[in-house]
């Protein structure tokens, strides 16, 4: 009697996984490719690297969006103005804490990517209007261009919270934001190299530049530089290239028992809706005292407390820590938080208020429709292995 052992994955299981991915909206990377504008994108890249966009500080977009960390920053919550270095060194540098995890930029502005930031404070509505902090008069009908406006006026992120800012600009009005945009634009226009480059791209005099032009250039750069590329999983689905048995098992869990695709669906592995996952809050929070109400801060609807936009998953293996406050240090911890949020909890120093706050977050999580069953250690490891297949591969591979 003979025993046969397969070193690869079962063809039927592979076919089921491919069908599930396509059924849930996965498309080939070329279908998400943006229209090219090399000159505008090159200007945007120079602006992305320039601290001239920091109103009264020395921070650039690239301070928190680094290739080394998959276009994120490798730390739980971002360090804005005054920060120096990368990763852990930036945490120790004494810069201003921005109370949310820096999101990676992959796929931003591609078809179907219409909601931005953890709380969805910029979104393209079905009727074509862009809803944002600019109200019903956004600077652009392109949500990525609108989103590119916001970090520049974010206190602690790119604006030092000094006496001048507190007295003259910290008013939560569009008018104050416009003053900051004007000042930043003047700095760029007065720069001999960057100002001349921008003026040439837009065929205007340097003193005719506007911040909208700068934001359009940054958006063009983000679309081009961070477009979705080929991954081992996309090659598996569309080019019949192999995955390991463990990776296939993880993929079937992702679309099956694990119910990951209930939220992580579509071409970006996100439904762009808002859900509660009680990953530990490790910073002071957007609302202070270790609290972040998430989507509520945008809508003011009580039912939106503790809800955050489903993060897309391209390059996810390189973009930890995970969660809106970076409370999960590994993919495994992030996965476990979806079905066993107490597993990673560190509450020795909690006071009564901290416990009550966590109970509220648990209540929001328990109300989610997609109830995830218990997953074994081996199943969590398989899911993590599958998520690694969403990392991009070189075109020459």
N, C-alpha and C positions, 0 to 999 in steps of 0.2 A: 504494500500500500504506500502511495507516494503523497507527500505534503508539498504543496506549491506555495511559495512565498513571493509576493510582489514587492519590488523595491520602489515602485511609484504609486501614484494615486489611481483609484479605480476610474475608468473612462466614464462610466455612468454618473458617478459622483461629480466628475469634472463638468459633464454636460449640464447637470442640474445646477451647479454653481454658475456657469456661464449664463444659463437661461435666467436665473434669479437676478443676476447683476443687470442684465438688459431690461428685464421686467421692471426693475426698480429705477430705471432711468439712466444707467451708465451709458455714456457715449464715448466715441473715440476722441482722443485729445485734439485732433485737428478740427473737430466740430466746435470746439470752444476757443479756437484761435482768434485773436482780435485782428481788426484791420490795422495794417502797419502804417505808421507815420514815424519813420526813423529820426527825422530832424527834431520833431516835437518830443519824442521819447528821449533823445539825447539831452535836450535841454532839461527835461524832467529829471533825468538821472543826476545832472549837475546840481539841480535844486535839492534833490533828495539828500545829497551829501553835504549840503551847505548849512552852516550854523547861522547864516544871514536870515533864515526864516524864524529864528528864535528871537522874539520881540526884544527882550532885555537879558537874554541868557546866551548860552553857547551850545545848545542842543540842536541836532539835526534829525531828520527822519531816520537816518541810518544809525543813530545812536541806539535805537530800540528794535531795529529790523536788520538783523545780521545774517549773512550767509552761513556763518558758523552754526547758528541755531535754527536753520531752516526758515529764515526771515522773521523769526521771533527774537527774544533776547536771552533765553535760557534761565530766567529767574522767575520766582513766583509772581511778583507784581513789578511793574516797570519803575525804573528810576529815571526821572526827568531832568530838569535843569539842575546844574551843579554836579551831576553824576560824571564819573570818569571811569574808563576801562570797560571791560566786557564781562558778562557773566557774574560770578561771585565777587570779582573785584569791584564791579560797579555797585553792588549792594553795600560794600564796605567803604565806599568813597564819600559817603555823607550827602549825596544828592537828594533832591526832593522825591518822596514816594508818590507814585501815581497808583491809586488803590485798586487797579485791575491788571490782570495778566495781559501782556502785549500779544495781540493776535497776529499770526502769520498772514502773509499777503497773497498766498497762492489763489489764483482764479478770480481775484477781485476785479469786478467790472466785466467779466465774461458773461455770455448769455445765461440768464437764470440767476445770476448773483446780484440780487436787488435790495438786500437788507444788510446794513453795515453796523458794526460795533456789537458788543455783548448785549446791549439793551435795545438794539434796532432803532437807534435815534435818527438814522437816515434810512429811508426806504422809498422805493419806487412803488406807487400805488397802482392798482390795476387800470385805472383810468388815465395813467400817464403822468400824474403829478408827483413831485418829489416832496415827501413830508420830512421835515427836519426842524432844527432849532431856529431856522430862518422863517418859520411859519409858512404862509401861503405865497411868499415871494422869494423862492430859493434863487441863488445866483446862477443856477444852471438846471436844465432838465435831465442832466446826467447825474445819477446818484453818486457815482464815484467821484466826480468833480466836486459835488457838494461835500462829500465826506472828507476830501482832501483839504477843505477849508478849516475843519474843526480842530485838529491838533495844534494849529498855529495860535489859536486863542484859548487853549486849555491851560489854566493856571496849574503850575507845578510840572506840567508836561513840557511845554515850550515857553512858558511865561513865568518869570520869577515873581513870587508874591511879595513884592516890596511895598513900601509906603506909597510910591507913585501909583502903582497898579491898584492898590486898595482904595485910594481916594479918587482916582480919575477914571479907572476902567472896570473895576469890579462891580458892575451894575446889572449883570445878567440881561443886557439889552443888545439888540442887533447893532444899534448905533455905536456902542463901545467896541464891538467886534470890528465894525468897519474902520474905526480909527486905528486899531491894531493892524488890520490888513493894509491900510494906507501907509503906515509907518514901515512895515516890513517890505512893501513894494518899493518904497523910496530907497531903502537900503540895497535892495537887489539892483534897482535901476542905476544907482550911483557906483556900483561895483564895475570897474573897467572891463573885466572879462565877462562876468555873468550877465551884467546889464546889456552889454553889446550883443552877446549871444541871444538873449531873449528878444531884444529889439529886432535883430535880423530874422529870427524865426517868425515873428508876427508882423514883420514889415512895417514897424512903427518907430518913432523916435523913442529914445530911452525914457524920456519924461512922460510918454504916453502909455507906458506899461500899466496894467491893472493887475490886481491880485487874481482875478478870474483867469487871466492868461497864464499866470504861474500855476494855478491849480489845474488847469487843463493840461499843462505840460507834465505835472506830477502824475496825473491820472493816466496819461499816455505811457509814461515810463512804467507805472505799476502794471498796467495791462500787458505791456510787452515783456518786461523783465520777469514777472511772476505768473505768466500764463501757464496753464496746466500742460504738463508734458507727459511723455510716455512713462509708464510705471510697469513693474513686473505684472501687476494685476491687469492693466489694460492690454498688455501683450498676451497674457493668458486668455482674456476674453475675446479679443479681436484678431489675434494672430496665432492662436492655438499653441502658444509657448507653455512649457510646463510650470507647475508649482509643486512644492513638496507635498507629501501626504498630510503633514501637520498643517500646512498653510491652507490646503483645500478643506480640511476639517474645520479650521477656524473660519473660513469663508462661509461654510454651510451653517455654522453656529451663528455667524453674523446675520445671515438672512433667514435663519430658522429659529431654533430654540432661544437664542440670546436676544432676539427681537431688536437688535441694534438698528436694523433698517426701518423700524417703525419711525425713527427720527432721522437717522443718518442715511438718507436716500437721495436719489437724483444724481445729476452729473457731478455735483460737488460733495456728495455724501452729507447733505444737510437738507432738511425740509424748510429751513429758515423760519421755523416757528419757535415758540418760547416754551421752555420746559424747566422743571425743577429737578436738580440733582444735588443732594446735600453734601458735596465735596467740602471739606473743612475750610472755613474762612480763616485765612492766615494773616490778613492785614487789617487795618482799621476800618476798611470798607468805604464805599462811596457815600454811605449815609452816617458814617462815624460810629464809634463804640463797637467796632467789629461787626457792623451790619451793612449789608448791601441788598437793597430791595430790587435790584435788577430792572426788569421791564417797567415796573411801577414808576421808576424815576422819569420815564418818558411819557407814559400814558396817564399816570395818577389814578389808575383803576385798581382798587384793592385786590381784585382777583389776579393781578399781575405781579404781586409781591413774590420775590424769590425766583422769578422766571428769567431765564437767560436764553439767548438765541443759540440754537444747535450749532456747535462749531463744525465747519467743514473738516474733512479728514485727510486731504492730500498732504503728504509729507509729515503726517502726524508723528511718526516715530522720532523725528528730529526736533520737534517743537515743544517739548515739555519744559517746565511742569504744566499740568493740565487743570482746567477749571477756571472760572472767572477770576479767582484769586490765587491760582496756582497751588491749590492745596493738595493735589495728587502729584507725587514726584515721578511716577512711572506709569506706563500704559496699564500695567496690571492693577495698580491702585485706582486709576481712573475707571477701569472696567468694574472693579469690585464695588466702587461707590454707587454704581447704578442699581445694585441689588442688595448690597450689604453695607450701607453707609457707616455703620458703627465699627467696621473692621479696622479702619485707619484712624479712629478717633483718639485724640490726645486731650483729655479734659481734666487733668490733675489740678490745674490752676484755675478752673472755671469758678465763677461766682454764680449765684442764683440767676442773675440777669442773662448770663451766657447760656445757661441751660434752657431757660425759657425761649431765648432766641432760636436755639437749635431745634427745640420742639416745634416751633413755627415752621421752620424749614422742612422738617420731617413731615409735617402735615401737608405742606404743598407737594412734596414728593409723593406721598401716599395717594394724593388725588389724581396722579397721572394715569392716563388710560392704559399706557403700555407697561403693564406689570411684568417685570423680568423675573424669571424663576431663578432659583439658586444654581450657580455654576460651580463646578468642581475646580480645584487648582489646575488640573490638566486642561480643562475647557478654557479657563482664563488664559493659560499659556498659549493655547491654540489660537484664540482670538488675537492675542498680542502678535503672534507670528503672522497671522493674516494681515494685520494692520501695517506691518513692515512692508508688505507687498505694494502698499500705496505710496511708497517712496519713489521718487523719479530716478530713472536710469539714464545714463549718457546715450546720446543718439548713436554713438559709434560702437556700443556694446554688441 
